[in-house]
Amino acid sequence: MSERLVVIGGDAAGMSAASQARRLKASGELEIVAFERGHFSSYSACGIPYWVGGDVDERDELIARTPQEHRERDIDLRMRTEVTELDVPGQRVRTRDLESGTEAWTGFDKLVIATGARPLRPPLPGIDAPGVHGVQTLDDGQALLDSLERTKGRRAVVVGAGYIGVEMAEALLNRGYEVTVLNRGEQPMSTLDPDMGRLVHRVMDGLGITTVGSSAVTKILTGEDGRVRAVATEDAEYPADVVVLGMGVVPETALARAAGLPLGVYGGLLTDLAMRVRGHENIWAGGDCVEVLDLVSGRERHIALGTHANKHGQVIGSNVGGGYATFPGVVGTAVSKVCDLEIARTGLREKDAREVGLRYVTVTIESTSRAGYYPGAAPMTVKMLAERRTGRLLGVQIVGREGAGKRVDIAAVALTAGMTVEQMTALDLGYAPPFSPVWDPVLVAARKALAAVRKAG
């Protein structure tokens, strides 16, 4: 007898789960119905800043699989259809067709919740004025591009200096805008320690991006035509012809909350290792709407990344389809850039280590991406945290030019393996002058961290 799988959300986690389940079970065994409230499925939201900035020519290049392609694989994907209610005891969901307004109930035997995250959009005066844009979806990206085409002025204000903020600042700079970034924190990139964020700040200023720290936005000012004209903080006003919001995201779990499903301290759904919602045998969740285990701190975290979402989907689809898979957790690895400056981090910041009660040492080293004598060698700063007593690696942050960012993967593997900085110094990494100094910068940091651990006792 055929079962029905219902998937809420048609992007990375949801459609990865649906596709993997379909690979394992034929249509006669498992009917798959997926609901997506937007216009697009299975696309790279991470690529939107590069599309806006002109590095990616066409919107459709960001789409991995269209709705029709999913349907051709026997997945009944219903676009522009929003799930408005989840009835857990009755094993059904209420949906509304956003074009016609028609509502209906759909029953399920198994359910996947992949509702993603929603951007922070505080209820500030003027926040909904024309010319103020978020960049969460392809629709958002298209609306921003259309706005840039209509806008005569060339002044842009980006609110927030996290990953989206710095990437959108670069995109607007590439389009010839005069860019100001307003950041609530003292330094950009709060996922880094402030001393490493200061390096990013310095480079952004050198690129011509005005970065203003400790500046909480109080309101958006509009002109007589109702369109944005400036962004106000407590201390100043910053003229703007277009405003981009990059203030972070929170899990989109209103449906789950209303249905009484378990949520964590960050508002994300809580799951077991199989990505099954805790306490519910036939409900799974993945992607930006869940909290995951941080393997370094041992605590739950909310990290919104497409890499995790796709892995969650594979795990869920395997389990729904009758196989077995687990998602053990994360170490918090992320990489970004602003123009030619690469920014990477993994593991814990100093703030994180203090919050979980870890005693630690930190070291910071300066090195180069290649042998110093080889053409194109570029500077790189590596910061490393290690547990004071054991020498266990706790975190790494890297800021530098070409060749810097992906070096964080060395540390990500070491963190996942629970290695000490002493063990790291013996890693057999690839070496040739065009690729690295004799001692890779990450290993130089590990040697210095080992010395700090020994000195600390």
Secondary structure as GFF3:
##gff-version 3
##sequence-region A 1 457
A	DSSP	beta_strand	3	8	.	.	.	ID=ss1
A	DSSP	alpha_helix	12	24	.	.	.	ID=ss2
A	DSSP	beta_strand	30	36	.	.	.	ID=ss3
A	DSSP	three_ten_helix	45	47	.	.	.	ID=ss4
A	DSSP	alpha_helix	48	52	.	.	.	ID=ss5
A	DSSP	three_ten_helix	59	62	.	.	.	ID=ss6
A	DSSP	alpha_helix	67	71	.	.	.	ID=ss7
A	DSSP	beta_strand	76	79	.	.	.	ID=ss8
A	DSSP	beta_strand	81	87	.	.	.	ID=ss9
A	DSSP	beta_strand	92	97	.	.	.	ID=ss10
A	DSSP	beta_strand	103	107	.	.	.	ID=ss11
A	DSSP	beta_strand	110	113	.	.	.	ID=ss12
A	DSSP	beta_strand	117	119	.	.	.	ID=ss13
A	DSSP	beta_strand	132	133	.	.	.	ID=ss14
A	DSSP	alpha_helix	138	150	.	.	.	ID=ss15
A	DSSP	beta_strand	155	159	.	.	.	ID=ss16
A	DSSP	alpha_helix	163	174	.	.	.	ID=ss17
A	DSSP	beta_strand	178	182	.	.	.	ID=ss18
A	DSSP	alpha_helix	194	206	.	.	.	ID=ss19
A	DSSP	beta_strand	210	212	.	.	.	ID=ss20
A	DSSP	beta_strand	217	222	.	.	.	ID=ss21
A	DSSP	beta_strand	228	233	.	.	.	ID=ss22
A	DSSP	beta_strand	237	239	.	.	.	ID=ss23
A	DSSP	beta_strand	242	245	.	.	.	ID=ss24
A	DSSP	beta_strand	249	251	.	.	.	ID=ss25
A	DSSP	alpha_helix	254	258	.	.	.	ID=ss26
A	DSSP	beta_strand	283	285	.	.	.	ID=ss27
A	DSSP	beta_strand	292	293	.	.	.	ID=ss28
A	DSSP	beta_strand	300	301	.	.	.	ID=ss29
A	DSSP	alpha_helix	306	320	.	.	.	ID=ss30
A	DSSP	beta_strand	334	338	.	.	.	ID=ss31
A	DSSP	beta_strand	341	347	.	.	.	ID=ss32
A	DSSP	alpha_helix	350	355	.	.	.	ID=ss33
A	DSSP	beta_strand	360	368	.	.	.	ID=ss34
A	DSSP	beta_strand	379	387	.	.	.	ID=ss35
A	DSSP	beta_strand	393	400	.	.	.	ID=ss36
A	DSSP	three_ten_helix	405	407	.	.	.	ID=ss37
A	DSSP	alpha_helix	408	417	.	.	.	ID=ss38
A	DSSP	alpha_helix	421	424	.	.	.	ID=ss39
A	DSSP	alpha_helix	441	455	.	.	.	ID=ss40
###
